[in-house]
Structures are given as C-alpha cells and as structure tokens.
Amino acid sequence: MGVVSVIQSAVSEQIGQLFKVDLAPSEVLVNETKPEFEGDYTVVLFALVKSLKKNPEALGKELGEQLITSNPTLFSGFNVIKGFLNLSLADSFWLRFLQQSYNDPIFGRQPSNGQRVMVEYSSPNTNKPLHLGHLRNNFLGWSVAEIFKANGYEVIKTCIVNDRGVHICKSMLAWEKFGHGATPESTGIKGDHLVGDYYVKFENELRAQTIPVLEKIRAGDLSDIDQDDKQKLTLFISKVPPLQDNAAKKQEVEDEIKEIARNNTPLMREVRQMLIKWEQGDPATIALWKQMNSWVYQGFDATYRRIGSDFDKIYYESNTYLLGKNLVESGLKKGVFFQKEDGSVWIDLTAVGLDQKIVRRKDGTAVYITQDIGLAVQKYEEYKCDQSIYVVGDEQNYHFKVLKLIAQKLGLPAADGIYHLSYGMVELPSGKMKSREGTVVDADDLVDEMVRIAQEKTVELGKVQDFTPEELKDLYDTIGLGALKFFLMRVDPKKRMVFNPEESIDFHGFTGPFIQYTHARIKSILRKEPVDHQQVTDTVGSLFPLEKAVITLSEQYPSILAQAGAEHNPSVIANYIFRMAQTFNSFYTEHSVVNAESPEKKQLRLKLVQLTANIIASAMHLLGIRVPERM
C-alpha cells in the first residue's frame, strides 16, 4: 500500500474515533505538501468541515495531534495552515520503506489482475517506409502496452497493415512504368525505401499530368472528364466567381477542382484499373503486389528490430476489408442503420451531435468504418479483451467516435472497451511533412542521424577511451535511440510537438541522455562499493533533506505507474523519471556516498543508490529506452 493510501486510512480511522463519522479512505484528499511549507503530505480539510461542523484550524489541530499520538512510527509532526493539515512522516517510516524496496528489481509492478488489453499501433501503409510520425506512434503504443503489463494486465500488441487500395497501386504502377525490373538486391536500396521511391515518382508524374487536364478544365473543355465528375465540376466552377472576395473558400473550391483534374489523368485511370484487377484476383497483378509487399515487409522488420518495436499479432487489410458486411444487415434489421433510395446504408448520429455516416456504398462495397467494426468483433472473438486501445493520430478523432458509437448501438461485446489513444502530429523545425512530395523524414534516416549526433557529442565529452569499437557502437545506438524516444514521449500524447534532433541529445537537459548518464553514474558507484544487505536501523541518525527527497520520490513510483496506465500517457513516467534523476544528482552533489559520515550512513546511501538505479532502469524500460552500465 502506498503512503498516500496509508495516510488516507489513518485519517479515516481517526475521524471515526474522534467524531463518530464513517468516512471512506478514498474520500480523504491527500496531496504532496507544497515546497514553501513544512511537511511531506497535506490533508485538505475543507471537504470535511461542513460534515464535522468544525472550523478548519480546530479540526486540523485536533486531527494532527491524534494522528501523531496513535501513529508515532508514521507521523513525526504537523502544522495547520488555512484549512490544510501538513503532515511530516517519521524517518522510521522512510527507513522501513527503503529496506523493503531497495533490492527489488520489479518494485512498483503489480501482480496479475486477470484483465486483458489489446494495444494496436504502427498501422503502416505498404507504399512507403516508416517515418517520423510512425515513430511517435510506435513508441507510444509499445510504451502503453508495457505500462499496462506493469499494472498487472495481460497485453496483446497488434498491428494492422494497410496493404491494399489505390495508394498501394500507385507504387506498383510506378514500378511497372519506371522500375525496369529494379529490386532491393539490384539497387542496394532497402525494400520499403525502394517502394516509397516509386510512390514519390508516381506523384511527380501525376502532378505533371494534372497540369494539362486542369488547363483544359479552366478553358471550359470537359471532354476528357468522367461523366460523374462532370456534374461535380460544373457545380464547383460555378462557385468560383461569387467567391472572389473570400480567398479561403475560393481556395477550397479550387482544391476540389484540382483533385477532380488529378483523378481524370491517364495515370489515375490506370491506377483504378489496376485496383479493379487486384480485386478480381488477376494473377499478374497479385504477383506484383505480393512481390513489392514482401520487399516492404523485410524493410519494416529491419526498422522494427532497430527501434525495439514488436507485435503479438499482425492483421492485414487485404484479409479484413470484407469484414463487417454481415453487421450491416444485422444493423438494418435492428433499426440501427437506414437505407437511402440509391441503396446505400447509413447511420444517423445527429442526435449525439455528429452527422449521418455511410456504412455501405450503393454498390454494396464496405467503407473503412465497416471494416473496423468487423475487425473489432474478430479481435474480441479471438482474445476476449476487456479493453482495445487504438493508437492513431488525432486526425482520426471523429472516426473513432463513430466506431465506438456504432459498436455500442449494435450491442457488440467489444464496444465499451474501445479506446482511441489520440496523439498530435510531429513536425520538424522546418514545418510539416508530406508523403506525396517526398518531404517526410524516414524513420531509418532519422535514427541514423540521432546515432551520428550521439557519437559526436559523446566524443566531445572525451570519456570513452577504454571502450571497444563494438561497445562504442552499442553505446551510440543506446544514446541516440534513447534521446529520440524520450523526446517524443516526454510530451503529453494529445499535444502536437516539434522535434529537434540537436535539442534531444543534451547530457544536462530534460533528455534521455541526462537520465542515462545518471544511471551510468550510479552503476559506477555500485561497482566500487557493494551494498550491505543488513537491516537499516534508527542508529543511522536523522535523514538529511536530500536523502529524504530521493526516498520520498522513490516511494511514489507505483502510483506513477498507475497514473500513467489510467491516463494512457507515457509522459507521466518520462516527467517523473527526469525529476528522479535531478533529485538524485542534487543529493549526490551534496552528500558523499563512499566517504559518508558513518558506516551506517554509507550503507543507507548505498541502498538509496541501488533503489534509484532500479527505478530508473524500470521506468526507462517502460519507455523502451535502454540504460547503459557506463558512459
């Protein structure tokens, strides 16, 4: 039981004895005492004043005196300030905690709670390599999965690969036209990068083909436009003149016109024809699709191994895109969906502040939401998870609101467990990235750059002369990847962020390398001075403020893990472990471990050092970050 729970129980018990009032421990609000006041933890009295009919000062004094009298090994003092009861915990309490916890490598982790959680993350497309946005996604998903494990859940890590559709056919068609039989082996280019290059080639050629089509449209010649698009185009063109004074709206309409022009180029017609062939099972098209996808999967696997991402189950859209069709029929019978005159099927969500959403096209084909509903059911039937977490960018917030609502209205067993872990876009100092224009930052290239910077900055410090070349390579990888992961996860997932590689590798800042260096520093101490496992006793004397600060912060680790799990938020751990490293370094600067004031103090501090090392290693693991034994 954590110290906050212990305090809540003690306060609850004493209120019952003093005032004959039943108060559940959970109703007692306890916070850390603010730095400007004396004490460790603060009981907020205002919520109790009315029911107990006591003024805050009198209540605090009476309760504080009773807590100290009845719990002398827990509380050593108190003060009351404006309705807040500030409690000081006895050194003996902290010493007992230290003795019980310092040598526990799994301190903070909870036993199995019998619940199962699925975490879906990564979700790459097989037309390009993983990029910076995928890195934030992978790091968040993997970390959240590990945090749930630490909180006692059984976790299944999954990935859905988007391996079909028009965007995949774009790379395939470009390779057919411009590849001349190129392979990863013949070019020396990693498979996912090679396929991504052809996606960019396609978009470059498409832009070139779009220009003459757009010029003909603006000249009033719609002879090369498909019949369905002609009606849309006529409508959009008519909107342009009235919008001359509204630049933003005019640009929206002109973008729609440009998109129609793109879709009516010879290249896009060929792509749509290739997709039809794929859906019909054309042998040559399927063979090309399998070949190019195999190149991409080999590339993905190499990247996943390097960044430490893994999955228990991988789903493929080519196997799942037909799922959910039977649920549409079921929903029509239940009155959850309705059918329009053209045969398309919809759900009306206007009553909950959304709009009408299509779930089946007029030609009978499924849409993405239909597939996702079907896959949610399949996942539940396979694993019976209590919660299914989808790690997907915030541009899909609406999609996942609709997904959960539809699943609930259909009465699906998977419905209530659906949770969208929405995260913000990652940008570079130079701005947004665009796949079509080839301006995205490939994950492999970014990792290489991070390792290069790590090497450069480590060499500048000049402390690696006794490392072998193999050890140095591993160290640079550890620091570079640690810096990248920590920087991307120290920010609340909901927030958008700018990633600056140079800023992320700073051995003195709010960074992964600072924490890694702290761990290496601690391990250096422990290599020189073994920990004596004998009991720490009160003969050690009073705890110094910074000794107490490190122990107090250590005790909070289990509650930090619980908070990170409840909030689906690894940044809670990143911020905590940075504070932990800061506090330890302040302690180590102020107090010698090896040359402590007494043998008892030395052993106390060595136990404190051991506990800090265990917590740093545990917390950094939950962020997917390795901590070196030496730096």
C-alpha positions in Angstrom: 0.0 0.0 0.0 1.4 3.4 -1.0 2.0 6.1 1.6 -1.0 8.2 0.3 -3.3 5.2 0.9 -1.7 4.7 4.4 -2.4 8.3 5.3 -5.9 8.2 3.9 -6.6 5.1 6.0 -5.1 6.7 9.2 -7.1 9.9 8.8 -10.3 7.9 8.1 -9.8 5.8 11.2 -9.1 8.8 13.5 -12.1 10.8 12.2 -14.2 7.8 13.0 -12.8 7.6 16.5 -12.9 11.4 17.2 -16.2 12.3 15.6 -18.1 9.0 15.2 -18.4 9.6 11.5 -17.9 6.9 8.8 -15.6 8.3 6.2 -14.2 6.1 3.4 -10.4 6.5 3.0 -10.9 7.4 -0.7 -12.9 10.5 0.5 -9.8 11.9 2.2 -7.9 14.2 -0.2 -4.1 13.9 0.2 -1.6 15.9 -1.8 2.2 16.4 -1.6 2.9 19.4 0.6 4.0 22.4 -1.4 7.7 23.2 -1.2 7.1 26.5 0.6 5.5 24.8 3.6 6.9 22.3 6.2 5.7 18.8 5.8 5.6 15.8 3.4 1.9 15.3 2.7 -1.1 17.5 3.1 -4.7 16.6 4.1 -7.2 19.0 2.6 -9.7 19.8 5.4 -12.3 21.9 3.6 -14.4 19.0 2.4 -14.6 17.7 6.0 -15.5 21.0 7.7 -19.2 21.0 6.9 -20.0 17.4 7.8 -17.9 17.5 11.0 -19.1 21.0 11.9 -15.6 22.2 13.0 -13.6 25.1 11.8 -10.6 24.2 9.7 -8.0 25.3 12.2 -9.5 23.5 15.2 -10.2 20.4 13.1 -6.6 20.3 11.8 -5.1 20.7 15.2 -7.2 18.0 16.8 -6.8 15.6 14.0 -3.0 16.2 13.7 -2.4 15.6 17.5 -4.4 12.4 17.4 -2.6 11.1 14.3 0.8 11.6 15.9 -0.3 10.0 19.2 -1.8 7.0 17.6 0.8 6.5 14.8 4.2 7.5 16.2 6.1 5.4 13.7 4.3 7.0 10.8 4.0 10.7 11.7 6.6 12.9 13.4 4.9 16.3 13.2 2.2 18.5 11.8 1.1 22.1 11.1 -2.1 23.7 10.0 -2.3 26.5 7.5 -5.6 27.9 6.3 -7.5 24.6 6.1 -4.6 22.4 5.2 -3.1 19.8 7.6 0.6 19.4 6.6 2.0 16.1 8.0 5.6 15.2 8.4 6.4 11.5 8.1 8.7 9.9 10.6 12.2 8.9 9.4 11.5 5.4 10.6 8.7 5.0 8.1 11.1 6.0 5.2 13.8 3.7 6.5 11.4 0.7 6.6 10.3 1.5 3.0 13.9 1.7 1.9 14.8 -1.6 3.5 11.8 -3.3 2.0 12.3 -1.9 -1.5 15.9 -1.2 -2.4 16.8 -4.6 -3.7 13.5 -5.3 -5.5 14.2 -5.1 -9.3 10.4 -5.2 -10.0 9.5 -2.6 -7.4 6.3 -0.8 -8.5 5.0 -3.5 -10.7 1.6 -5.0 -9.8 0.6 -8.7 -9.8 -1.8 -10.0 -12.4 -5.3 -8.5 -12.2 -6.9 -11.1 -14.6 -7.7 -8.4 -17.2 -6.6 -8.4 -20.8 -5.8 -5.4 -23.0 -5.1 -5.2 -26.7 -3.0 -2.3 -28.0 -3.0 -1.6 -31.7 -0.2 0.6 -33.1 2.0 1.4 -36.0 -0.6 0.8 -38.8 1.8 1.4 -41.7 1.0 1.6 -45.4 3.0 -0.7 -47.7 3.7 2.1 -50.2 6.4 3.8 -48.2 8.8 3.4 -45.3 8.0 4.2 -41.7 8.5 7.9 -41.0 8.8 10.3 -38.0 5.0 10.2 -37.4 5.2 6.4 -37.3 8.0 6.6 -34.7 5.8 8.6 -32.3 3.0 6.1 -32.9 5.3 3.0 -32.3 6.9 4.5 -29.3 3.6 5.4 -27.7 1.9 2.1 -28.5 4.8 0.0 -27.3 5.2 2.0 -24.1 1.5 2.0 -23.3 1.5 -1.8 -23.7 4.4 -2.2 -21.3 2.8 0.2 -18.8 -0.3 -1.9 -18.8 1.8 -5.0 -18.2 3.5 -3.3 -15.3 0.0 -2.6 -13.9 -0.9 -6.3 -13.9 -2.7 -6.6 -17.3 -2.1 -9.3 -19.9 -1.3 -7.4 -23.1 -1.6 -8.3 -26.7 0.3 -6.0 -29.1 -1.2 -5.8 -32.6 -0.7 -4.0 -35.9 -3.0 -3.5 -38.9 -1.1 -3.2 -42.1 -2.8 -1.2 -44.8 -1.6 -3.3 -47.7 -4.4 -2.7 -50.3 -6.1 0.2 -52.1 -5.3 2.9 -54.6 -2.3 4.2 -52.7 -0.6 0.8 -52.9 -1.4 0.5 -56.6 0.3 3.9 -57.2 3.7 2.4 -56.1 3.0 -0.8 -58.1 2.1 1.1 -61.3 5.1 3.5 -61.0 7.4 0.4 -60.6 5.9 -1.1 -63.7 6.4 2.1 -65.7 9.8 3.3 -64.4 11.4 0.4 -62.4 13.0 -1.6 -65.3 13.0 -4.6 -63.0 14.7 -2.9 -60.1 14.9 -4.9 -56.8 16.3 -4.2 -53.4 19.2 -6.5 -54.2 20.0 -5.0 -57.6 19.8 -1.4 -56.3 21.2 -1.9 -52.8 18.2 0.1 -51.5 16.2 -1.2 -48.5 12.9 -2.6 -49.7 10.5 -0.2 -48.1 12.6 2.8 -49.3 12.6 1.4 -52.8 8.8 1.1 -52.9 8.5 4.5 -51.3 10.7 6.0 -54.1 8.2 4.8 -56.7 5.3 6.3 -54.7 7.0 9.6 -55.0 7.8 9.0 -58.7 4.1 8.4 -59.2 3.1 11.6 -57.5 5.7 13.6 -59.5 4.4 12.2 -62.8 0.8 12.7 -61.6 1.5 16.4 -60.9 2.9 16.7 -64.4 -0.2 15.1 -66.0 -2.6 17.1 -63.9 -1.4 20.5 -65.3 -2.8 20.0 -68.9 -6.0 18.5 -67.6 -6.5 21.5 -65.3 -5.8 23.9 -68.2 -8.4 22.3 -70.3 -11.0 22.5 -67.5 -10.2 26.2 -67.0 -10.7 26.7 -70.7 -14.1 25.1 -70.5 -13.2 21.8 -72.2 -14.6 18.9 -70.1 -14.4 16.3 -72.9 -11.8 14.2 -71.0 -13.6 14.2 -67.7 -15.6 11.2 -66.5 -19.4 11.6 -66.5 -19.8 11.5 -62.7 -17.1 14.1 -62.3 -18.5 16.5 -64.9 -21.5 17.2 -62.8 -19.4 17.9 -59.7 -17.0 20.0 -61.8 -19.8 22.1 -63.3 -21.0 22.9 -59.8 -17.6 23.8 -58.4 -16.7 26.0 -61.4 -20.0 27.9 -60.9 -19.0 28.6 -57.3 -15.6 30.3 -58.1 -16.8 33.8 -59.4 -19.0 34.6 -56.3 -16.1 33.7 -54.0 -13.7 36.3 -55.4 -13.7 38.2 -52.1 -13.4 35.1 -49.9 -9.9 33.8 -50.5 -10.1 30.9 -48.1 -13.4 29.5 -49.5 -12.2 30.1 -53.1 -9.1 28.1 -52.4 -11.1 25.2 -51.0 -13.2 25.1 -54.2 -10.1 25.4 -56.4 -8.6 22.5 -54.5 -11.7 20.4 -55.2 -11.4 21.3 -58.9 -7.7 20.3 -58.9 -8.5 17.0 -57.2 -11.0 16.2 -59.9 -8.4 17.0 -62.5 -5.9 14.7 -60.8 -8.5 11.9 -60.8 -9.0 12.3 -64.5 -5.4 11.9 -65.6 -4.4 8.9 -67.6 -2.2 7.8 -64.7 -5.1 7.7 -62.2 -7.3 5.9 -64.6 -4.6 3.2 -64.9 -4.3 3.0 -61.1 -8.0 2.5 -60.7 -7.9 -0.2 -63.4 -5.1 -1.9 -61.5 -7.1 -1.9 -58.3 -10.0 -3.5 -60.1 -7.7 -6.2 -61.4 -6.4 -6.8 -57.9 -9.9 -7.1 -56.5 -10.7 -9.6 -59.3 -7.7 -11.6 -58.4 -5.8 -11.0 -61.7 -2.7 -13.4 -61.3 -0.1 -10.9 -62.7 -1.4 -8.0 -60.5 -1.5 -10.2 -57.4 2.0 -11.5 -58.1 3.4 -7.9 -58.4 1.5 -6.9 -55.2 2.9 -9.8 -53.3 6.5 -9.2 -54.6 6.5 -5.5 -53.7 4.8 -6.0 -50.4 7.5 -8.6 -49.5 10.2 -6.0 -50.1 8.4 -3.6 -47.8 7.8 -6.2 -45.0 11.5 -7.0 -45.0 12.3 -3.3 -44.7 9.6 -2.8 -41.9 11.0 -5.8 -40.0 14.5 -4.3 -40.0 13.2 -1.0 -38.8 11.1 -2.5 -36.1 14.1 -4.5 -34.8 16.2 -1.4 -34.7 13.7 0.7 -32.8 12.6 -2.1 -30.5 9.0 -2.4 -31.7 7.3 -5.8 -31.8 3.8 -7.3 -32.2 2.0 -10.5 -31.0 -0.4 -10.4 -33.9 -0.4 -8.6 -37.3 -3.6 -8.1 -39.2 -3.6 -7.2 -42.9 -6.3 -5.1 -44.6 -6.3 -7.4 -47.6 -7.7 -10.0 -45.3 -10.0 -7.8 -43.3 -11.5 -5.3 -45.8 -14.6 -7.5 -46.4 -15.3 -7.9 -42.7 -18.4 -6.2 -41.3 -20.8 -6.7 -44.2 -23.0 -9.1 -42.2 -23.1 -6.5 -39.4 -24.7 -4.0 -41.8 -27.6 -6.4 -42.5 -27.9 -7.0 -38.8 -28.0 -3.3 -38.1 -30.7 -2.7 -40.7 -32.9 -5.3 -39.1 -32.4 -3.7 -35.6 -33.1 -0.3 -37.0 -29.6 1.0 -36.2 -29.0 1.7 -39.9 -31.2 3.0 -42.6 -31.1 2.6 -46.4 -31.4 5.5 -48.8 -33.1 5.4 -52.2 -29.8 4.8 -54.1 -29.2 1.6 -52.0 -26.5 3.0 -49.7 -26.8 2.3 -46.0 -26.2 5.0 -43.3 -26.4 5.6 -39.6 -27.9 8.8 -38.2 -25.8 10.2 -35.4 -27.2 13.8 -35.4 -28.9 13.2 -32.0 -25.4 12.9 -30.4 -24.0 16.0 -32.1 -22.4 14.2 -35.1 -23.9 13.6 -38.6 -25.0 10.9 -40.9 -22.3 8.3 -41.6 -22.3 5.9 -44.6 -21.6 2.2 -43.6 -22.1 0.6 -47.1 -21.9 2.2 -50.5 -24.7 1.9 -53.1 -22.7 -0.7 -55.0 -22.6 -2.9 -51.9 -18.9 -2.4 -51.0 -17.8 -1.7 -47.5 -16.2 1.5 -46.2 -13.4 1.8 -43.7 -15.8 2.2 -40.7 -17.5 -1.1 -41.7 -14.2 -2.9 -41.9 -13.1 -1.6 -38.5 -16.3 -2.7 -36.9 -15.9 -6.2 -38.3 -12.2 -6.3 -37.2 -13.2 -5.2 -33.7 -15.6 -8.1 -33.5 -12.9 -10.6 -34.8 -10.4 -9.3 -32.3 -12.8 -9.7 -29.4 -13.7 -13.2 -30.5 -10.0 -14.2 -30.7 -8.8 -12.6 -27.5 -11.8 -11.5 -25.3 -10.0 -8.3 -24.3 -11.5 -6.0 -21.7 -10.1 -3.0 -23.4 -8.9 -2.4 -27.0 -6.7 0.6 -27.4 -6.1 2.1 -30.9 -3.0 4.3 -31.1 -3.9 6.6 -34.0 -3.3 10.3 -34.8 -5.8 13.0 -33.8 -6.9 13.5 -37.4 -9.0 10.3 -36.8 -10.8 11.5 -33.7 -14.1 11.7 -35.5 -13.7 8.2 -37.0 -13.1 6.5 -33.6 -16.1 8.4 -32.0 -18.3 7.0 -34.7 -16.7 3.5 -34.5 -17.4 3.2 -30.8 -21.0 4.7 -31.1 -21.9 2.2 -33.9 -20.4 -0.7 -32.0 -22.4 0.3 -28.9 -25.7 0.7 -30.9 -25.2 -2.7 -32.4 -24.7 -4.1 -28.9 -21.3 -5.6 -29.8 -19.3 -7.2 -26.9 -16.2 -5.2 -28.0 -18.0 -1.8 -27.9 -17.4 -0.4 -24.4 -13.7 -1.4 -24.4 -12.8 0.7 -27.5 -10.4 3.5 -26.6 -8.8 5.8 -29.0 -5.3 6.9 -27.8 -5.2 10.1 -29.9 -1.9 11.9 -30.4 -0.8 15.0 -32.1 1.3 15.4 -35.2 5.1 15.6 -35.0 6.6 18.4 -37.0 10.2 19.5 -37.7 11.5 23.0 -37.2 11.2 23.3 -40.9 7.4 22.6 -40.8 5.0 19.8 -41.8 5.9 16.7 -43.8 4.1 15.4 -46.9 4.4 11.9 -48.3 3.2 12.9 -51.7 6.0 15.4 -52.1 8.7 13.1 -50.6 9.3 15.6 -47.8 8.7 13.1 -44.9 11.6 12.1 -42.7 12.2 8.4 -43.0 12.5 6.6 -39.7 15.7 4.9 -40.7 17.3 8.2 -41.8 16.3 9.9 -38.5 17.7 7.1 -36.4 21.0 7.2 -38.3 21.1 11.0 -37.7 20.4 10.5 -34.0 23.2 8.0 -33.6 25.6 10.3 -35.5 24.8 13.2 -33.2 25.1 10.9 -30.1 28.6 9.8 -31.3 29.6 13.4 -32.0 28.5 14.7 -28.6 29.9 11.7 -26.7 33.3 12.0 -28.3 33.2 15.7 -27.3 33.0 14.7 -23.7 36.1 12.5 -24.1 35.3 9.7 -21.7 35.2 6.7 -23.9 38.8 5.8 -24.4 38.5 2.4 -22.7 35.5 1.3 -24.8 36.0 -1.3 -27.6 34.6 -0.4 -31.1 31.7 -2.8 -30.5 30.9 -1.3 -27.2 31.1 2.2 -28.6 28.7 1.3 -31.5 26.2 -0.1 -28.9 26.6 3.0 -26.7 26.0 5.4 -29.6 22.9 3.4 -30.6 21.7 3.4 -27.0 22.1 7.1 -26.5 20.8 8.1 -30.0 17.6 6.0 -29.8 17.1 6.9 -26.1 17.3 10.6 -26.9 14.8 10.1 -29.8 12.3 8.1 -27.7 12.4 10.2 -24.6 12.0 13.5 -26.6 8.9 12.1 -28.4 7.4 10.7 -25.3 8.1 13.4 -22.7 5.2 15.4 -24.2 1.6 14.5 -23.5 0.4 12.5 -26.5 -2.6 14.8 -27.0 -0.3 17.7 -27.8 1.3 18.4 -31.2 5.1 18.8 -31.0 8.2 20.0 -32.8 11.1 17.5 -32.9 14.6 19.0 -32.9 17.3 16.3 -33.1 20.1 18.5 -31.7 18.0 19.6 -28.7 17.1 16.0 -27.8 20.7 15.0 -27.1 21.8 17.1 -24.2 23.6 15.5 -21.3 22.4 18.2 -18.9 18.8 18.9 -20.1 15.3 17.4 -20.0 16.5 14.5 -22.1 17.0 10.8 -22.3 20.8 11.0 -22.3 20.7 13.0 -19.0 18.9 10.2 -17.3 21.0 7.5 -19.0 24.1 9.3 -17.7 22.7 9.4 -14.2 22.1 5.6 -14.3 25.7 5.0 -15.5 27.0 7.3 -12.7 25.0 5.2 -10.2 26.3 1.9 -11.5 29.8 3.2 -11.3 29.3 3.8 -7.5 27.9 0.3 -7.1 30.8 -1.3 -8.9 33.2 0.3 -6.4 31.1 -0.2 -3.2 29.0 -3.3 -2.6 25.7 -2.9 -0.7 25.5 -4.5 2.7 22.1 -6.2 2.9 21.8 -5.9 6.7 18.8 -4.1 8.2 18.9 -0.3 8.2 18.1 0.9 11.8 17.4 4.1 13.5 21.0 4.3 14.6 21.7 5.8 11.2 20.5 9.1 12.6 18.1 11.7 11.1 17.6 11.7 7.3 19.1 14.8 5.6 16.5 16.7 3.4 18.0 15.4 0.1 18.2 11.8 1.3 14.6 12.0 2.3 13.7 13.7 -1.0 15.1 10.8 -3.0 13.4 8.2 -0.8 10.1 10.1 -0.9 10.2 10.3 -4.7 11.1 6.7 -5.0 8.0 5.7 -2.9 5.8 7.4 -5.4 6.8 5.1 -8.3 4.0 2.6 -8.1 1.4 5.4 -8.0 3.1 7.0 -11.1 2.8 3.7 -12.9 -0.9 3.5 -12.0 -1.4 7.1 -13.2 0.4 6.6 -16.5 -1.8 3.5 -17.1 -5.1 5.2 -16.2 -4.2 8.2 -18.4 -2.7 6.1 -21.3 0.2 8.6 -21.0 3.9 7.6 -21.0 4.9 11.3 -20.5 3.8 10.9 -16.8 6.7 8.4 -16.5 9.1 10.5 -18.5 8.5 13.6 -16.4 8.7 11.6 -13.2 12.0 9.9 -14.0 13.5 13.2 -15.0 12.6 14.6 -11.6 14.1 11.4 -10.1 17.4 11.9 -11.9 17.5 15.6 -11.0 16.8 14.9 -7.3 19.4 12.1 -7.2 22.1 14.3 -8.8 21.4 17.1 -6.3 21.7 14.5 -3.4 24.9 13.1 -4.8 26.4 16.6 -5.3 25.6 17.4 -1.6 26.4 14.1 0.1 29.3 11.7 -0.4 28.4 8.0 -0.5 31.8 6.5 -0.3 33.0 8.9 2.4 29.8 9.2 4.4 29.8 10.4 8.0 29.5 6.9 9.3 29.4 3.3 8.1 25.7 3.2 8.8 25.2 6.4 6.6 27.3 4.9 3.9 25.1 1.7 3.8 21.9 3.8 3.9 23.1 5.8 0.9 24.2 2.7 -1.0 20.7 1.3 -0.6 19.3 4.6 -1.7 21.6 4.5 -4.7 20.5 0.9 -5.5 16.8 1.8 -5.3 17.3 4.7 -7.6 19.2 2.6 -10.2 16.4 0.0 -10.1 13.6 2.6 -10.6 15.5 4.4 -13.4 16.1 1.1 -15.3 12.5 0.1 -14.8 10.9 3.4 -15.8 13.2 3.8 -18.8 12.4 0.2 -19.9 8.7 1.2 -19.9 9.6 4.0 -22.4 11.5 1.5 -24.5 14.9 3.0 -23.6 18.0 1.1 -22.6 20.2 2.4 -19.8 23.9 1.8 -20.1 26.1 0.5 -17.3 28.7 3.0 -18.1 29.1 6.1 -20.3 
